[in-house]
């Protein structure tokens, strides 16, 4: 065994020892009001960087874990937050002002910020590891016996950082990452007895992938479309749609298997990609590296894309945290744009049951912390005309997904609870809470808005979250606005309709505030003409 292998094995052993400390600390960590802990937040998107390049402003997604600052409503909690680039001070102030009954200065003294001052397309955790002096300053800021680390997703990089800092990581052991891939998800679904679409195993070249697609078509001769998925993707950007209708002359019963494989392989050049600007040359170049699967595309006149979120505690318990109906976009509706909480009442409790099965399977494999499962639900009618939902699992996310920060923001702001019997969330005062959230409110007209401009608009138009009514909007991704015209928000209401109305008003106000100057001058001129004519 060489030195490198020994070092890797030793690091894994040290990491498991650190994680074992979480079992003893878990109760104190999980109690929001009494824990005396330092939380080291590493919001690194430690994903395939070439895939991340498909997301506009992905570097600013490090801001999504700023909801963690709300934990400082506990006056003994400290947060150490590390980012690639310095965070806008006004964004920090914005979150600290949300803390109920906590003086701003007291909270600010308990927040320690670090930055690598590096905007390169490299995972934040790698940037930290590349800077030993920064690493030492972070270590010096921690009470190591009272610190745990959280991250967006856990990889060998986060494991190495955890070991170097001697801080336990409240996240998945990277050795288990396979179960969050497309192929790993399908295996979990099969083992758990959860319905999922027909599809293939993992393949590392296009010829084998075409053969698997032909076999899928032969199993389902009426299939119209398939989804080709890179084994690792983000927000659906690694998906592409294969339309079988143009090659119906090669369908089962009309051509030989080999002819079908050849036709499909040729059709790969005509894939419809979810990511803007994607090409077959680039997409196919990722297959030998990441692997890919094919899967039957679920057709349906009325279908939704719900999801369930849960967590596995260090003591091995599986908890269901929420359900959502996802808001999807892209050419074939596979890109995550946002969500509505909770999922439709006709299937939310069933989602909980399916999520629990999957979570228990993951727990048996040693998984820890957050998991989310995406589904496709198609409404059908039985013989008696009664509506039924055909629900099939699509993929597992073993990370903090796009539904994590809105839910945690709601939880921390209201000190409320999720009720498993109804699938609803109740504030501390017993009021039902709902929200609409997005990471992708994006328009060209918003470009050039600074975070300070957004704060001015929020204040003048009273768009902020009102702690007295526990309704309103919480913003994030403010750093994305100026360059990309993109911002994230969570609009919270006491009914689904109110949450949507609050969200719609935010969009309307931002549209009005960024109206082109020429249009504004024209409107002013018309108004002046109207005044003159009335005289």
JOJO-V338398 format. One record per residue. N is the residue number from 1. RES is the residue in one letter. OMEGA is omega in whole degrees, 0 to 359 (* if undefined). D_LAST is the distance of its C-alpha to the last C-alpha in whole Angstrom. Layout:
# JOJO-V338398
N RES OMEGA D_LAST
N RES OMEGA D_LAST
This chain:
# JOJO-V338398
1 X 183 94
2 X 185 93
3 X 182 91
4 X 179 87
5 X 180 88
6 X 180 90
7 X 180 87
8 X 179 84
9 X 180 87
10 X 179 87
11 X 179 83
12 X 179 83
13 X 178 85
14 X 180 83
15 X 180 80
16 X 178 82
17 X 178 83
18 X 181 80
19 X 179 78
20 X 178 81
21 X 181 80
22 X 180 76
23 X 180 78
24 X 184 80
25 X 194 76
26 X 184 74
27 X 180 74
28 X 180 73
29 X 188 70
30 X 179 69
31 X 188 68
32 X 190 64
33 X 190 65
34 X 188 68
35 X 177 69
36 X 187 70
37 X 168 70
38 X 178 68
39 X 176 66
40 X 184 66
41 X 177 64
42 X 187 64
43 X 183 61
44 X 171 63
45 X 184 62
46 X 180 66
47 X 177 65
48 X 187 66
49 X 177 64
50 X 176 64
51 X 180 62
52 X 180 60
53 X 179 59
54 X 182 57
55 X 179 55
56 X 177 52
57 X 186 52
58 X 181 55
59 X 181 56
60 X 177 53
61 X 173 55
62 X 179 57
63 X 187 54
64 X 180 54
65 X 177 57
66 X 175 55
67 X 180 55
68 X 180 59
69 X 181 57
70 X 176 56
71 X 181 60
72 X 169 60
73 X 168 58
74 X 188 62
75 X 179 63
76 X 181 66
77 X 174 65
78 X 177 65
79 X 175 63
80 X 190 64
81 X 183 61
82 X 179 62
83 X 178 60
84 X 178 60
85 X 179 57
86 X 178 56
87 X 175 53
88 X 182 50
89 X 182 50
90 X 176 47
91 X 177 48
92 X 180 51
93 X 181 49
94 X 181 47
95 X 181 50
96 X 179 52
97 X 179 49
98 X 185 50
99 X 181 53
100 X 171 53
101 X 178 55
102 X 177 56
103 X 183 55
104 X 183 53
105 X 179 56
106 X 179 59
107 X 183 58
108 X 179 57
109 X 181 61
110 X 178 62
111 X 179 60
112 X 183 62
113 X 174 61
114 X 177 62
115 X 176 61
116 X 184 63
117 X 185 61
118 X 181 62
119 X 182 59
120 X 180 61
121 X 177 62
122 X 180 65
123 X 181 65
124 X 182 64
125 X 177 68
126 X 178 69
127 X 179 67
128 X 180 69
129 X 180 72
130 X 185 72
131 X 185 71
132 X 179 74
133 X 175 73
134 X 179 70
135 X 180 72
136 X 179 74
137 X 177 71
138 X 180 70
139 X 182 73
140 X 182 73
141 X 188 70
142 X 164 72
143 X 193 74
144 X 179 76
145 X 180 77
146 X 182 74
147 X 166 72
148 X 187 71
149 X 173 69
150 X 183 66
151 X 176 65
152 X 175 63
153 X 187 66
154 X 179 70
155 X 175 72
156 X 178 75
157 X 180 73
158 X 176 71
159 X 180 75
160 X 179 76
161 X 178 74
162 X 182 75
163 X 182 78
164 X 180 78
165 X 184 76
166 X 181 78
167 X 179 75
168 X 181 75
169 X 178 72
170 X 184 71
171 X 182 71
172 X 169 73
173 X 183 76
174 X 178 75
175 X 183 78
176 X 184 76
177 X 182 73
178 X 185 75
179 X 175 74
180 X 176 70
181 X 180 70
182 X 181 70
183 X 178 73
184 X 178 74
185 X 182 72
186 X 179 73
187 X 178 77
188 X 180 75
189 X 180 74
190 X 181 77
191 X 185 79
192 X 182 77
193 X 179 77
194 X 180 73
195 X 177 72
196 X 186 70
197 X 174 70
198 X 181 73
199 X 187 73
200 X 169 75
201 X 181 77
202 X 178 76
203 X 185 77
204 X 174 77
205 X 188 77
206 X 181 75
207 X 178 78
208 X 179 79
209 X 178 75
210 X 178 75
211 X 178 79
212 X 178 77
213 X 178 74
214 X 179 76
215 X 177 78
216 X 179 75
217 X 179 74
218 X 176 78
219 X 181 78
220 X 186 74
221 X 182 74
222 X 181 71
223 X 180 69
224 X 183 66
225 X 174 65
226 X 174 67
227 X 173 65
228 X 186 67
229 X 167 67
230 X 188 68
231 X 176 70
232 X 180 68
233 X 183 64
234 X 176 61
235 X 178 58
236 X 183 59
237 X 179 59
238 X 182 62
239 X 175 62
240 X 184 62
241 X 176 62
242 X 181 65
243 X 182 64
244 X 186 67
245 X 178 66
246 X 180 66
247 X 181 70
248 X 178 71
249 X 177 74
250 X 181 75
251 X 178 75
252 X 183 78
253 X 181 80
254 X 182 79
255 X 179 80
256 X 179 83
257 X 182 82
258 X 177 82
259 X 179 80
260 X 178 77
261 X 181 78
262 X 181 77
263 X 179 74
264 X 180 73
265 X 178 74
266 X 181 72
267 X 176 69
268 X 179 68
269 X 181 67
270 X 180 64
271 X 175 63
272 X 188 60
273 X 176 59
274 X 181 57
275 X 178 56
276 X 175 54
277 X 179 56
278 X 179 59
279 X 178 62
280 X 180 65
281 X 181 67
282 X 183 66
283 X 183 66
284 X 180 70
285 X 180 71
286 X 186 70
287 X 178 72
288 X 182 75
289 X 185 74
290 X 188 72
291 X 180 74
292 X 175 72
293 X 168 72
294 X 185 71
295 X 178 69
296 X 176 68
297 X 182 65
298 X 178 64
299 X 177 62
300 X 181 60
301 X 179 57
302 X 179 56
303 X 179 57
304 X 179 56
305 X 180 57
306 X 177 58
307 X 176 60
308 X 180 62
309 X 179 63
310 X 174 66
311 X 176 68
312 X 184 72
313 X 177 73
314 X 177 76
315 X 175 78
316 X 179 77
317 X 178 75
318 X 180 72
319 X 173 69
320 X 186 66
321 X 185 63
322 X 167 60
323 X 179 59
324 X 162 56
325 X 183 54
326 X 174 54
327 X 186 51
328 X 176 52
329 X 183 51
330 X 184 52
331 X 180 53
332 X 174 55
333 X 179 54
334 X 181 57
335 X 180 55
336 X 178 54
337 X 182 50
338 X 183 50
339 X 172 51
340 X 178 50
341 X 355 53
342 X 175 55
343 X 181 56
344 X 184 56
345 X 182 58
346 X 179 60
347 X 186 62
348 X 180 61
349 X 176 64
350 X 176 66
351 X 179 65
352 X 181 66
353 X 180 69
354 X 179 70
355 X 179 68
356 X 177 71
357 X 181 74
358 X 179 72
359 X 179 72
360 X 176 76
361 X 180 77
362 X 180 75
363 X 178 77
364 X 179 80
365 X 177 80
366 X 181 79
367 X 184 75
368 X 172 73
369 X 193 70
370 X 166 67
371 X 176 67
372 X 180 64
373 X 177 65
374 X 181 62
375 X 165 63
376 X 179 61
377 X 180 61
378 X 180 61
379 X 179 60
380 X 177 63
381 X 178 64
382 X 183 67
383 X 182 69
384 X 179 68
385 X 180 64
386 X 182 64
387 X 176 62
388 X 179 64
389 X 172 63
390 X 186 65
391 X 180 65
392 X 181 67
393 X 183 67
394 X 181 66
395 X 177 66
396 X 174 67
397 X 179 65
398 X 181 68
399 X 174 65
400 X 185 62
401 X 181 59
402 X 178 56
403 X 184 56
404 X 187 58
405 X 177 55
406 X 179 53
407 X 182 55
408 X 175 57
409 X 178 54
410 X 183 53
411 X 183 57
412 X 182 57
413 X 185 53
414 X 187 54
415 X 184 58
416 X 185 58
417 X 175 60
418 X 183 61
419 X 182 62
420 X 184 65
421 X 181 65
422 X 186 62
423 X 181 60
424 X 177 58
425 X 181 57
426 X 176 56
427 X 179 55
428 X 181 57
429 X 177 56
430 X 180 56
431 X 177 53
432 X 181 53
433 X 181 51
434 X 175 50
435 X 169 48
436 X 184 47
437 X 177 48
438 X 168 48
439 X 196 49
440 X 169 47
441 X 190 43
442 X 176 43
443 X 180 40
444 X 183 40
445 X 178 36
446 X 182 38
447 X 181 40
448 X 176 40
449 X 176 39
450 X 175 41
451 X 177 43
452 X 177 41
453 X 179 38
454 X 179 39
455 X 177 40
456 X 181 36
457 X 180 35
458 X 182 37
459 X 184 36
460 X 184 33
461 X 178 32
462 X 179 36
463 X 188 38
464 X 175 41
465 X 182 44
466 X 183 44
467 X 180 47
468 X 179 47
469 X 183 46
470 X 174 47
471 X 179 45
472 X 187 42
473 X 172 43
474 X 184 46
475 X 171 45
476 X 184 48
477 X 182 49
478 X 179 46
479 X 180 48
480 X 192 47
481 X 191 44
482 X 184 43
483 X 189 46
484 X 182 46
485 X 188 42
486 X 178 44
487 X 176 45
488 X 179 46
489 X 174 45
490 X 181 47
491 X 188 44
492 X 179 46
493 X 179 45
494 X 174 47
495 X 177 47
496 X 181 47
497 X 180 43
498 X 178 42
499 X 180 44
500 X 179 42
501 X 178 39
502 X 178 39
503 X 181 40
504 X 181 37
505 X 177 35
506 X 181 37
507 X 181 36
508 X 181 33
509 X 180 32
510 X 177 34
511 X 180 32
512 X 183 29
513 X 181 30
514 X 178 32
515 X 180 29
516 X 184 29
517 X 182 27
518 X 179 26
519 X 181 25
520 X 180 23
521 X 178 21
522 X 180 20
523 X 179 19
524 X 179 17
525 X 179 16
526 X 179 14
527 X 179 13
528 X 178 11
529 X 181 10
530 X 180 9
531 X 180 6
532 X 183 5
533 X 180 5
534 X 177 4
535 X * 0
